[in-house]
Amino acid sequence: MDKTSVELFIRFTGMRAVHLTVRRGAVILGAVDFSFDKNFDTLLIATVDKILKQTRISPMSLKCVRISGKVDKNSSAYKIAQTLANALKAL
């Protein structure tokens, strides 16, 4: 990615914990941690929306969405994050 590209990182830090980071090149524009129990889909979308508003980044500016961390690729949480990533990439 070039230095002007905006990237969203979704990192699962535990069984029910996520760290979101918005970066432009090596510069971190915003970050937030959250835990979830139920309704992960709603919480993930709301939190991504919140961090993008705080950093004044349009979802259409995202060039890359990466998912990593301690998550089973067959889990519902991973599939929800992957679906959000695909939706953001399609904008």
SEFIZA-3560 file (N, C-alpha, C; in Angstrom, 3 decimals):
REM SEFIZA-3560
<numar><xx>0.831</xx><yy>-1.184</yy><zz>0.000</zz><atom>N</atom></numar>
<numar><xx>0.000</xx><yy>0.000</yy><zz>0.000</zz><atom>CA</atom></numar>
<numar><xx>0.878</xx><yy>1.251</yy><zz>0.000</zz><atom>C</atom></numar>
<numar><xx>0.452</xx><yy>2.266</yy><zz>-0.731</zz><atom>N</atom></numar>
<numar><xx>1.213</xx><yy>3.509</yy><zz>-0.723</zz><atom>CA</atom></numar>
<numar><xx>0.885</xx><yy>4.328</yy><zz>0.525</zz><atom>C</atom></numar>
<numar><xx>1.615</xx><yy>5.416</yy><zz>0.709</zz><atom>N</atom></numar>
<numar><xx>1.500</xx><yy>6.198</yy><zz>1.934</zz><atom>CA</atom></numar>
<numar><xx>0.179</xx><yy>6.941</yy><zz>2.064</zz><atom>C</atom></numar>
<numar><xx>-0.571</xx><yy>7.094</yy><zz>0.975</zz><atom>N</atom></numar>
<numar><xx>-1.839</xx><yy>7.820</yy><zz>1.041</zz><atom>CA</atom></numar>
<numar><xx>-3.040</xx><yy>6.896</yy><zz>1.163</zz><atom>C</atom></numar>
<numar><xx>-2.841</xx><yy>5.605</yy><zz>1.036</zz><atom>N</atom></numar>
<numar><xx>-3.934</xx><yy>4.650</yy><zz>1.150</zz><atom>CA</atom></numar>
<numar><xx>-4.378</xx><yy>4.519</yy><zz>2.603</zz><atom>C</atom></numar>
<numar><xx>-5.680</xx><yy>4.450</yy><zz>2.782</zz><atom>N</atom></numar>
<numar><xx>-6.241</xx><yy>4.274</yy><zz>4.118</zz><atom>CA</atom></numar>
<numar><xx>-6.627</xx><yy>2.811</yy><zz>4.269</zz><atom>C</atom></numar>
<numar><xx>-6.208</xx><yy>2.223</yy><zz>5.386</zz><atom>N</atom></numar>
<numar><xx>-6.462</xx><yy>0.806</yy><zz>5.656</zz><atom>CA</atom></numar>
<numar><xx>-7.190</xx><yy>0.650</yy><zz>6.984</zz><atom>C</atom></numar>
<numar><xx>-8.067</xx><yy>-0.329</yy><zz>7.052</zz><atom>N</atom></numar>
<numar><xx>-8.744</xx><yy>-0.696</yy><zz>8.289</zz><atom>CA</atom></numar>
<numar><xx>-8.249</xx><yy>-2.074</yy><zz>8.687</zz><atom>C</atom></numar>
<numar><xx>-7.783</xx><yy>-2.188</yy><zz>9.915</zz><atom>N</atom></numar>
<numar><xx>-7.324</xx><yy>-3.468</yy><zz>10.460</zz><atom>CA</atom></numar>
<numar><xx>-8.303</xx><yy>-3.928</yy><zz>11.522</zz><atom>C</atom></numar>
<numar><xx>-8.822</xx><yy>-5.135</yy><zz>11.373</zz><atom>N</atom></numar>
<numar><xx>-9.696</xx><yy>-5.762</yy><zz>12.364</zz><atom>CA</atom></numar>
<numar><xx>-8.886</xx><yy>-6.901</yy><zz>12.966</zz><atom>C</atom></numar>
<numar><xx>-8.465</xx><yy>-6.724</yy><zz>14.221</zz><atom>N</atom></numar>
<numar><xx>-7.633</xx><yy>-7.745</yy><zz>14.856</zz><atom>CA</atom></numar>
<numar><xx>-8.354</xx><yy>-8.326</yy><zz>16.065</zz><atom>C</atom></numar>
<numar><xx>-8.586</xx><yy>-9.623</yy><zz>16.026</zz><atom>N</atom></numar>
<numar><xx>-9.191</xx><yy>-10.312</yy><zz>17.160</zz><atom>CA</atom></numar>
<numar><xx>-8.100</xx><yy>-10.550</yy><zz>18.194</zz><atom>C</atom></numar>
<numar><xx>-8.254</xx><yy>-9.941</yy><zz>19.365</zz><atom>N</atom></numar>
<numar><xx>-7.222</xx><yy>-10.027</yy><zz>20.396</zz><atom>CA</atom></numar>
<numar><xx>-7.526</xx><yy>-11.090</yy><zz>21.436</zz><atom>C</atom></numar>
<numar><xx>-8.688</xx><yy>-11.672</yy><zz>21.366</zz><atom>N</atom></numar>
<numar><xx>-9.092</xx><yy>-12.722</yy><zz>22.292</zz><atom>CA</atom></numar>
<numar><xx>-10.367</xx><yy>-13.366</yy><zz>21.801</zz><atom>C</atom></numar>
<numar><xx>-10.943</xx><yy>-14.233</yy><zz>22.617</zz><atom>N</atom></numar>
<numar><xx>-12.165</xx><yy>-14.942</yy><zz>22.230</zz><atom>CA</atom></numar>
<numar><xx>-13.299</xx><yy>-13.981</yy><zz>21.896</zz><atom>C</atom></numar>
<numar><xx>-13.413</xx><yy>-12.907</yy><zz>22.649</zz><atom>N</atom></numar>
<numar><xx>-14.509</xx><yy>-11.956</yy><zz>22.464</zz><atom>CA</atom></numar>
<numar><xx>-14.016</xx><yy>-10.522</yy><zz>22.524</zz><atom>C</atom></numar>
<numar><xx>-12.847</xx><yy>-10.286</yy><zz>21.966</zz><atom>N</atom></numar>
<numar><xx>-12.259</xx><yy>-8.940</yy><zz>21.989</zz><atom>CA</atom></numar>
<numar><xx>-11.674</xx><yy>-8.601</yy><zz>20.621</zz><atom>C</atom></numar>
<numar><xx>-11.856</xx><yy>-7.336</yy><zz>20.226</zz><atom>N</atom></numar>
<numar><xx>-11.408</xx><yy>-6.879</yy><zz>18.914</zz><atom>CA</atom></numar>
<numar><xx>-10.695</xx><yy>-5.536</yy><zz>19.056</zz><atom>C</atom></numar>
<numar><xx>-9.660</xx><yy>-5.352</yy><zz>18.256</zz><atom>N</atom></numar>
<numar><xx>-8.937</xx><yy>-4.076</yy><zz>18.174</zz><atom>CA</atom></numar>
<numar><xx>-9.048</xx><yy>-3.595</yy><zz>16.729</zz><atom>C</atom></numar>
<numar><xx>-9.636</xx><yy>-2.413</yy><zz>16.539</zz><atom>N</atom></numar>
<numar><xx>-9.745</xx><yy>-1.816</yy><zz>15.212</zz><atom>CA</atom></numar>
<numar><xx>-8.720</xx><yy>-0.705</yy><zz>15.084</zz><atom>C</atom></numar>
<numar><xx>-8.070</xx><yy>-0.625</yy><zz>13.948</zz><atom>N</atom></numar>
<numar><xx>-7.097</xx><yy>0.429</yy><zz>13.676</zz><atom>CA</atom></numar>
<numar><xx>-7.330</xx><yy>0.962</yy><zz>12.270</zz><atom>C</atom></numar>
<numar><xx>-7.322</xx><yy>2.283</yy><zz>12.144</zz><atom>N</atom></numar>
<numar><xx>-7.369</xx><yy>2.928</yy><zz>10.835</zz><atom>CA</atom></numar>
<numar><xx>-6.016</xx><yy>3.579</yy><zz>10.627</zz><atom>C</atom></numar>
<numar><xx>-5.365</xx><yy>3.234</yy><zz>9.509</zz><atom>N</atom></numar>
<numar><xx>-4.015</xx><yy>3.752</yy><zz>9.239</zz><atom>CA</atom></numar>
<numar><xx>-3.929</xx><yy>4.337</yy><zz>7.841</zz><atom>C</atom></numar>
<numar><xx>-3.099</xx><yy>5.342</yy><zz>7.724</zz><atom>N</atom></numar>
<numar><xx>-2.703</xx><yy>5.872</yy><zz>6.418</zz><atom>CA</atom></numar>
<numar><xx>-1.199</xx><yy>5.689</yy><zz>6.358</zz><atom>C</atom></numar>
<numar><xx>-0.757</xx><yy>4.732</yy><zz>5.559</zz><atom>N</atom></numar>
<numar><xx>0.659</xx><yy>4.383</yy><zz>5.546</zz><atom>CA</atom></numar>
<numar><xx>1.049</xx><yy>3.845</yy><zz>6.914</zz><atom>C</atom></numar>
<numar><xx>2.080</xx><yy>4.431</yy><zz>7.509</zz><atom>N</atom></numar>
<numar><xx>2.525</xx><yy>4.000</yy><zz>8.837</zz><atom>CA</atom></numar>
<numar><xx>1.877</xx><yy>4.806</yy><zz>9.960</zz><atom>C</atom></numar>
<numar><xx>1.062</xx><yy>5.793</yy><zz>9.603</zz><atom>N</atom></numar>
<numar><xx>0.452</xx><yy>6.685</yy><zz>10.592</zz><atom>CA</atom></numar>
<numar><xx>-0.895</xx><yy>6.123</yy><zz>11.045</zz><atom>C</atom></numar>
<numar><xx>-1.046</xx><yy>5.935</yy><zz>12.353</zz><atom>N</atom></numar>
<numar><xx>-2.310</xx><yy>5.468</yy><zz>12.917</zz><atom>CA</atom></numar>
<numar><xx>-3.227</xx><yy>6.680</yy><zz>13.079</zz><atom>C</atom></numar>
<numar><xx>-4.350</xx><yy>6.661</yy><zz>12.388</zz><atom>N</atom></numar>
<numar><xx>-5.311</xx><yy>7.762</yy><zz>12.456</zz><atom>CA</atom></numar>
<numar><xx>-6.294</xx><yy>7.584</yy><zz>13.605</zz><atom>C</atom></numar>
<numar><xx>-6.578</xx><yy>6.337</yy><zz>13.949</zz><atom>N</atom></numar>
<numar><xx>-7.492</xx><yy>6.055</yy><zz>15.049</zz><atom>CA</atom></numar>
<numar><xx>-7.463</xx><yy>4.590</yy><zz>15.403</zz><atom>C</atom></numar>
<numar><xx>-7.828</xx><yy>4.308</yy><zz>16.646</zz><atom>N</atom></numar>
<numar><xx>-7.856</xx><yy>2.921</yy><zz>17.113</zz><atom>CA</atom></numar>
<numar><xx>-8.885</xx><yy>2.802</yy><zz>18.229</zz><atom>C</atom></numar>
<numar><xx>-9.483</xx><yy>1.645</yy><zz>18.325</zz><atom>N</atom></numar>
<numar><xx>-10.459</xx><yy>1.389</yy><zz>19.385</zz><atom>CA</atom></numar>
<numar><xx>-10.468</xx><yy>-0.106</yy><zz>19.693</zz><atom>C</atom></numar>
<numar><xx>-10.649</xx><yy>-0.420</yy><zz>20.969</zz><atom>N</atom></numar>
<numar><xx>-10.800</xx><yy>-1.799</yy><zz>21.429</zz><atom>CA</atom></numar>
<numar><xx>-12.234</xx><yy>-1.986</yy><zz>21.892</zz><atom>C</atom></numar>
<numar><xx>-12.804</xx><yy>-3.149</yy><zz>21.648</zz><atom>N</atom></numar>
<numar><xx>-14.118</xx><yy>-3.445</yy><zz>22.192</zz><atom>CA</atom></numar>
<numar><xx>-14.271</xx><yy>-4.933</yy><zz>22.420</zz><atom>C</atom></numar>
<numar><xx>-15.155</xx><yy>-5.238</yy><zz>23.354</zz><atom>N</atom></numar>
<numar><xx>-15.481</xx><yy>-6.631</yy><zz>23.663</zz><atom>CA</atom></numar>
<numar><xx>-16.912</xx><yy>-6.887</yy><zz>23.229</zz><atom>C</atom></numar>
<numar><xx>-17.208</xx><yy>-8.136</yy><zz>22.930</zz><atom>N</atom></numar>
<numar><xx>-18.565</xx><yy>-8.467</yy><zz>22.515</zz><atom>CA</atom></numar>
<numar><xx>-19.008</xx><yy>-9.764</yy><zz>23.164</zz><atom>C</atom></numar>
<numar><xx>-20.312</xx><yy>-9.865</yy><zz>23.342</zz><atom>N</atom></numar>
<numar><xx>-20.914</xx><yy>-11.079</yy><zz>23.869</zz><atom>CA</atom></numar>
<numar><xx>-21.928</xx><yy>-11.605</yy><zz>22.862</zz><atom>C</atom></numar>
<numar><xx>-22.877</xx><yy>-10.737</yy><zz>22.524</zz><atom>N</atom></numar>
<numar><xx>-23.867</xx><yy>-11.061</yy><zz>21.503</zz><atom>CA</atom></numar>
<numar><xx>-23.876</xx><yy>-9.936</yy><zz>20.490</zz><atom>C</atom></numar>
<numar><xx>-24.601</xx><yy>-10.132</yy><zz>19.433</zz><atom>N</atom></numar>
<numar><xx>-24.798</xx><yy>-9.100</yy><zz>18.417</zz><atom>CA</atom></numar>
<numar><xx>-23.488</xx><yy>-8.532</yy><zz>17.882</zz><atom>C</atom></numar>
<numar><xx>-22.536</xx><yy>-9.409</yy><zz>17.609</zz><atom>N</atom></numar>
<numar><xx>-21.229</xx><yy>-8.966</yy><zz>17.108</zz><atom>CA</atom></numar>
<numar><xx>-21.369</xx><yy>-8.189</yy><zz>15.807</zz><atom>C</atom></numar>
<numar><xx>-22.264</xx><yy>-8.626</yy><zz>14.935</zz><atom>N</atom></numar>
<numar><xx>-22.426</xx><yy>-7.950</yy><zz>13.652</zz><atom>CA</atom></numar>
<numar><xx>-22.809</xx><yy>-6.482</yy><zz>13.825</zz><atom>C</atom></numar>
<numar><xx>-23.811</xx><yy>-6.219</yy><zz>14.646</zz><atom>N</atom></numar>
<numar><xx>-24.264</xx><yy>-4.847</yy><zz>14.894</zz><atom>CA</atom></numar>
<numar><xx>-23.174</xx><yy>-4.027</yy><zz>15.571</zz><atom>C</atom></numar>
<numar><xx>-22.513</xx><yy>-4.610</yy><zz>16.544</zz><atom>N</atom></numar>
<numar><xx>-21.467</xx><yy>-3.906</yy><zz>17.276</zz><atom>CA</atom></numar>
<numar><xx>-20.269</xx><yy>-3.594</yy><zz>16.377</zz><atom>C</atom></numar>
<numar><xx>-19.875</xx><yy>-4.532</yy><zz>15.530</zz><atom>N</atom></numar>
<numar><xx>-18.749</xx><yy>-4.308</yy><zz>14.619</zz><atom>CA</atom></numar>
<numar><xx>-19.061</xx><yy>-3.174</yy><zz>13.640</zz><atom>C</atom></numar>
<numar><xx>-20.234</xx><yy>-3.207</yy><zz>13.036</zz><atom>N</atom></numar>
<numar><xx>-20.614</xx><yy>-2.165</yy><zz>12.079</zz><atom>CA</atom></numar>
<numar><xx>-20.669</xx><yy>-0.805</yy><zz>12.770</zz><atom>C</atom></numar>
<numar><xx>-21.286</xx><yy>-0.744</yy><zz>13.942</zz><atom>N</atom></numar>
<numar><xx>-21.392</xx><yy>0.526</yy><zz>14.673</zz><atom>CA</atom></numar>
<numar><xx>-20.027</xx><yy>1.055</yy><zz>15.074</zz><atom>C</atom></numar>
<numar><xx>-19.128</xx><yy>0.172</yy><zz>15.488</zz><atom>N</atom></numar>
<numar><xx>-17.794</xx><yy>0.599</yy><zz>15.920</zz><atom>CA</atom></numar>
<numar><xx>-16.944</xx><yy>1.050</yy><zz>14.736</zz><atom>C</atom></numar>
<numar><xx>-17.034</xx><yy>0.361</yy><zz>13.616</zz><atom>N</atom></numar>
<numar><xx>-16.318</xx><yy>0.784</yy><zz>12.411</zz><atom>CA</atom></numar>
<numar><xx>-16.844</xx><yy>2.149</yy><zz>11.967</zz><atom>C</atom></numar>
<numar><xx>-18.164</xx><yy>2.310</yy><zz>11.981</zz><atom>N</atom></numar>
<numar><xx>-18.765</xx><yy>3.590</yy><zz>11.614</zz><atom>CA</atom></numar>
<numar><xx>-18.270</xx><yy>4.709</yy><zz>12.541</zz><atom>C</atom></numar>
<numar><xx>-18.219</xx><yy>4.418</yy><zz>13.828</zz><atom>N</atom></numar>
<numar><xx>-17.768</xx><yy>5.404</yy><zz>14.820</zz><atom>CA</atom></numar>
<numar><xx>-16.314</xx><yy>5.810</yy><zz>14.581</zz><atom>C</atom></numar>
<numar><xx>-15.430</xx><yy>4.850</yy><zz>14.374</zz><atom>N</atom></numar>
<numar><xx>-14.009</xx><yy>5.174</yy><zz>14.188</zz><atom>CA</atom></numar>
<numar><xx>-13.796</xx><yy>5.925</yy><zz>12.876</zz><atom>C</atom></numar>
<numar><xx>-14.562</xx><yy>5.597</yy><zz>11.847</zz><atom>N</atom></numar>
<numar><xx>-14.426</xx><yy>6.325</yy><zz>10.588</zz><atom>CA</atom></numar>
<numar><xx>-14.915</xx><yy>7.766</yy><zz>10.732</zz><atom>C</atom></numar>
<numar><xx>-15.991</xx><yy>7.972</yy><zz>11.489</zz><atom>N</atom></numar>
<numar><xx>-16.474</xx><yy>9.335</yy><zz>11.736</zz><atom>CA</atom></numar>
<numar><xx>-15.469</xx><yy>10.126</yy><zz>12.564</zz><atom>C</atom></numar>
<numar><xx>-14.892</xx><yy>9.501</yy><zz>13.585</zz><atom>N</atom></numar>
<numar><xx>-13.909</xx><yy>10.179</yy><zz>14.437</zz><atom>CA</atom></numar>
<numar><xx>-12.677</xx><yy>10.601</yy><zz>13.652</zz><atom>C</atom></numar>
<numar><xx>-12.277</xx><yy>9.793</yy><zz>12.707</zz><atom>N</atom></numar>
<numar><xx>-11.082</xx><yy>10.091</yy><zz>11.916</zz><atom>CA</atom></numar>
<numar><xx>-11.411</xx><yy>10.862</yy><zz>10.638</zz><atom>C</atom></numar>
<numar><xx>-12.710</xx><yy>11.114</yy><zz>10.446</zz><atom>N</atom></numar>
<numar><xx>-13.187</xx><yy>11.846</yy><zz>9.265</zz><atom>CA</atom></numar>
<numar><xx>-12.763</xx><yy>11.178</yy><zz>7.955</zz><atom>C</atom></numar>
<numar><xx>-12.896</xx><yy>9.863</yy><zz>7.956</zz><atom>N</atom></numar>
<numar><xx>-12.565</xx><yy>9.063</yy><zz>6.777</zz><atom>CA</atom></numar>
<numar><xx>-13.864</xx><yy>8.528</yy><zz>6.184</zz><atom>C</atom></numar>
<numar><xx>-14.011</xx><yy>8.678</yy><zz>4.902</zz><atom>N</atom></numar>
<numar><xx>-15.165</xx><yy>8.108</yy><zz>4.212</zz><atom>CA</atom></numar>
<numar><xx>-14.929</xx><yy>6.609</yy><zz>4.010</zz><atom>C</atom></numar>
<numar><xx>-15.966</xx><yy>5.798</yy><zz>4.172</zz><atom>N</atom></numar>
<numar><xx>-15.793</xx><yy>4.362</yy><zz>3.908</zz><atom>CA</atom></numar>
<numar><xx>-15.280</xx><yy>4.098</yy><zz>2.494</zz><atom>C</atom></numar>
<numar><xx>-15.582</xx><yy>4.989</yy><zz>1.569</zz><atom>N</atom></numar>
<numar><xx>-15.134</xx><yy>4.821</yy><zz>0.189</zz><atom>CA</atom></numar>
<numar><xx>-13.635</xx><yy>5.064</yy><zz>0.046</zz><atom>C</atom></numar>
<numar><xx>-13.015</xx><yy>5.687</yy><zz>1.063</zz><atom>N</atom></numar>
<numar><xx>-11.570</xx><yy>5.947</yy><zz>1.029</zz><atom>CA</atom></numar>
<numar><xx>-10.743</xx><yy>4.733</yy><zz>1.432</zz><atom>C</atom></numar>
<numar><xx>-11.392</xx><yy>3.734</yy><zz>2.023</zz><atom>N</atom></numar>
<numar><xx>-10.656</xx><yy>2.549</yy><zz>2.471</zz><atom>CA</atom></numar>
<numar><xx>-10.179</xx><yy>1.753</yy><zz>1.264</zz><atom>C</atom></numar>
<numar><xx>-8.899</xx><yy>1.534</yy><zz>1.184</zz><atom>N</atom></numar>
<numar><xx>-8.325</xx><yy>0.760</yy><zz>0.086</zz><atom>CA</atom></numar>
<numar><xx>-8.116</xx><yy>-0.698</yy><zz>0.469</zz><atom>C</atom></numar>
<numar><xx>-8.089</xx><yy>-0.960</yy><zz>1.768</zz><atom>N</atom></numar>
<numar><xx>-7.781</xx><yy>-2.314</yy><zz>2.220</zz><atom>CA</atom></numar>
<numar><xx>-8.415</xx><yy>-2.538</yy><zz>3.594</zz><atom>C</atom></numar>
<numar><xx>-8.986</xx><yy>-3.716</yy><zz>3.794</zz><atom>N</atom></numar>
<numar><xx>-9.486</xx><yy>-4.138</yy><zz>5.101</zz><atom>CA</atom></numar>
<numar><xx>-8.824</xx><yy>-5.472</yy><zz>5.400</zz><atom>C</atom></numar>
<numar><xx>-8.106</xx><yy>-5.519</yy><zz>6.520</zz><atom>N</atom></numar>
<numar><xx>-7.381</xx><yy>-6.749</yy><zz>6.885</zz><atom>CA</atom></numar>
<numar><xx>-7.931</xx><yy>-7.308</yy><zz>8.189</zz><atom>C</atom></numar>
<numar><xx>-8.050</xx><yy>-8.613</yy><zz>8.232</zz><atom>N</atom></numar>
<numar><xx>-8.550</xx><yy>-9.307</yy><zz>9.418</zz><atom>CA</atom></numar>
<numar><xx>-7.460</xx><yy>-10.249</yy><zz>9.901</zz><atom>C</atom></numar>
<numar><xx>-7.170</xx><yy>-10.186</yy><zz>11.194</zz><atom>N</atom></numar>
<numar><xx>-6.124</xx><yy>-11.052</yy><zz>11.744</zz><atom>CA</atom></numar>
<numar><xx>-6.418</xx><yy>-11.345</yy><zz>13.209</zz><atom>C</atom></numar>
<numar><xx>-5.530</xx><yy>-12.101</yy><zz>13.803</zz><atom>N</atom></numar>
<numar><xx>-5.596</xx><yy>-12.339</yy><zz>15.240</zz><atom>CA</atom></numar>
<numar><xx>-6.063</xx><yy>-13.723</yy><zz>15.618</zz><atom>C</atom></numar>
<numar><xx>-6.489</xx><yy>-13.805</yy><zz>16.864</zz><atom>N</atom></numar>
<numar><xx>-6.864</xx><yy>-15.068</yy><zz>17.475</zz><atom>CA</atom></numar>
<numar><xx>-8.319</xx><yy>-15.402</yy><zz>17.162</zz><atom>C</atom></numar>
<numar><xx>-8.547</xx><yy>-15.888</yy><zz>15.951</zz><atom>N</atom></numar>
<numar><xx>-9.907</xx><yy>-16.234</yy><zz>15.546</zz><atom>CA</atom></numar>
<numar><xx>-9.849</xx><yy>-17.416</yy><zz>14.581</zz><atom>C</atom></numar>
<numar><xx>-10.789</xx><yy>-18.310</yy><zz>14.748</zz><atom>N</atom></numar>
<numar><xx>-10.923</xx><yy>-19.456</yy><zz>13.855</zz><atom>CA</atom></numar>
<numar><xx>-11.571</xx><yy>-18.967</yy><zz>12.558</zz><atom>C</atom></numar>
<numar><xx>-10.991</xx><yy>-19.284</yy><zz>11.452</zz><atom>N</atom></numar>
<numar><xx>-11.505</xx><yy>-18.806</yy><zz>10.163</zz><atom>CA</atom></numar>
<numar><xx>-12.874</xx><yy>-19.397</yy><zz>9.819</zz><atom>C</atom></numar>
<numar><xx>-13.304</xx><yy>-20.394</yy><zz>10.556</zz><atom>N</atom></numar>
<numar><xx>-14.633</xx><yy>-20.972</yy><zz>10.352</zz><atom>CA</atom></numar>
<numar><xx>-15.661</xx><yy>-20.429</yy><zz>11.339</zz><atom>C</atom></numar>
<numar><xx>-15.252</xx><yy>-19.532</yy><zz>12.228</zz><atom>N</atom></numar>
<numar><xx>-16.166</xx><yy>-19.009</yy><zz>13.240</zz><atom>CA</atom></numar>
<numar><xx>-17.112</xx><yy>-17.973</yy><zz>12.645</zz><atom>C</atom></numar>
<numar><xx>-18.232</xx><yy>-17.795</yy><zz>13.306</zz><atom>N</atom></numar>
<numar><xx>-19.208</xx><yy>-16.797</yy><zz>12.869</zz><atom>CA</atom></numar>
<numar><xx>-18.613</xx><yy>-15.398</yy><zz>12.926</zz><atom>C</atom></numar>
<numar><xx>-17.835</xx><yy>-15.104</yy><zz>13.965</zz><atom>N</atom></numar>
<numar><xx>-17.235</xx><yy>-13.775</yy><zz>14.111</zz><atom>CA</atom></numar>
<numar><xx>-16.317</xx><yy>-13.457</yy><zz>12.932</zz><atom>C</atom></numar>
<numar><xx>-15.509</xx><yy>-14.412</yy><zz>12.520</zz><atom>N</atom></numar>
<numar><xx>-14.623</xx><yy>-14.186</yy><zz>11.378</zz><atom>CA</atom></numar>
<numar><xx>-15.431</xx><yy>-13.971</yy><zz>10.103</zz><atom>C</atom></numar>
<numar><xx>-16.463</xx><yy>-14.778</yy><zz>9.915</zz><atom>N</atom></numar>
<numar><xx>-17.283</xx><yy>-14.658</yy><zz>8.709</zz><atom>CA</atom></numar>
<numar><xx>-18.012</xx><yy>-13.315</yy><zz>8.663</zz><atom>C</atom></numar>
<numar><xx>-18.448</xx><yy>-12.829</yy><zz>9.819</zz><atom>N</atom></numar>
<numar><xx>-19.089</xx><yy>-11.512</yy><zz>9.889</zz><atom>CA</atom></numar>
<numar><xx>-18.084</xx><yy>-10.427</yy><zz>9.527</zz><atom>C</atom></numar>
<numar><xx>-16.885</xx><yy>-10.506</yy><zz>10.087</zz><atom>N</atom></numar>
<numar><xx>-15.833</xx><yy>-9.523</yy><zz>9.772</zz><atom>CA</atom></numar>
<numar><xx>-15.473</xx><yy>-9.588</yy><zz>8.293</zz><atom>C</atom></numar>
<numar><xx>-15.391</xx><yy>-10.774</yy><zz>7.737</zz><atom>N</atom></numar>
<numar><xx>-15.068</xx><yy>-10.948</yy><zz>6.314</zz><atom>CA</atom></numar>
<numar><xx>-16.158</xx><yy>-10.348</yy><zz>5.431</zz><atom>C</atom></numar>
<numar><xx>-17.409</xx><yy>-10.535</yy><zz>5.813</zz><atom>N</atom></numar>
<numar><xx>-18.518</xx><yy>-9.963</yy><zz>5.063</zz><atom>CA</atom></numar>
<numar><xx>-18.474</xx><yy>-8.440</yy><zz>5.093</zz><atom>C</atom></numar>
<numar><xx>-18.174</xx><yy>-7.866</yy><zz>6.256</zz><atom>N</atom></numar>
<numar><xx>-18.028</xx><yy>-6.406</yy><zz>6.356</zz><atom>CA</atom></numar>
<numar><xx>-16.871</xx><yy>-5.930</yy><zz>5.494</zz><atom>C</atom></numar>
<numar><xx>-15.759</xx><yy>-6.632</yy><zz>5.545</zz><atom>N</atom></numar>
<numar><xx>-14.590</xx><yy>-6.264</yy><zz>4.728</zz><atom>CA</atom></numar>
<numar><xx>-14.928</xx><yy>-6.275</yy><zz>3.233</zz><atom>C</atom></numar>
<numar><xx>-15.632</xx><yy>-7.304</yy><zz>2.805</zz><atom>N</atom></numar>
<numar><xx>-16.032</xx><yy>-7.401</yy><zz>1.396</zz><atom>CA</atom></numar>
<numar><xx>-16.984</xx><yy>-6.281</yy><zz>1.016</zz><atom>C</atom></numar>
<numar><xx>-17.905</xx><yy>-5.937</yy><zz>1.906</zz><atom>N</atom></numar>
<numar><xx>-18.853</xx><yy>-4.854</yy><zz>1.634</zz><atom>CA</atom></numar>
<numar><xx>-18.124</xx><yy>-3.514</yy><zz>1.528</zz><atom>C</atom></numar>
<numar><xx>-17.161</xx><yy>-3.273</yy><zz>2.400</zz><atom>N</atom></numar>
<numar><xx>-16.403</xx><yy>-2.021</yy><zz>2.350</zz><atom>CA</atom></numar>
<numar><xx>-15.526</xx><yy>-1.937</yy><zz>1.096</zz><atom>C</atom></numar>
<numar><xx>-14.971</xx><yy>-3.049</yy><zz>0.684</zz><atom>N</atom></numar>
<numar><xx>-14.147</xx><yy>-3.075</yy><zz>-0.519</zz><atom>CA</atom></numar>
<numar><xx>-14.976</xx><yy>-2.811</yy><zz>-1.774</zz><atom>C</atom></numar>
<numar><xx>-16.265</xx><yy>-3.184</yy><zz>-1.724</zz><atom>N</atom></numar>
<numar><xx>-17.136</xx><yy>-3.034</yy><zz>-2.888</zz><atom>CA</atom></numar>
<numar><xx>-17.626</xx><yy>-1.588</yy><zz>-3.076</zz><atom>C</atom></numar>
<numar><xx>-17.399</xx><yy>-0.741</yy><zz>-2.093</zz><atom>N</atom></numar>
<numar><xx>-17.860</xx><yy>0.656</yy><zz>-2.204</zz><atom>CA</atom></numar>
<numar><xx>-17.079</xx><yy>1.419</yy><zz>-3.243</zz><atom>C</atom></numar>
//
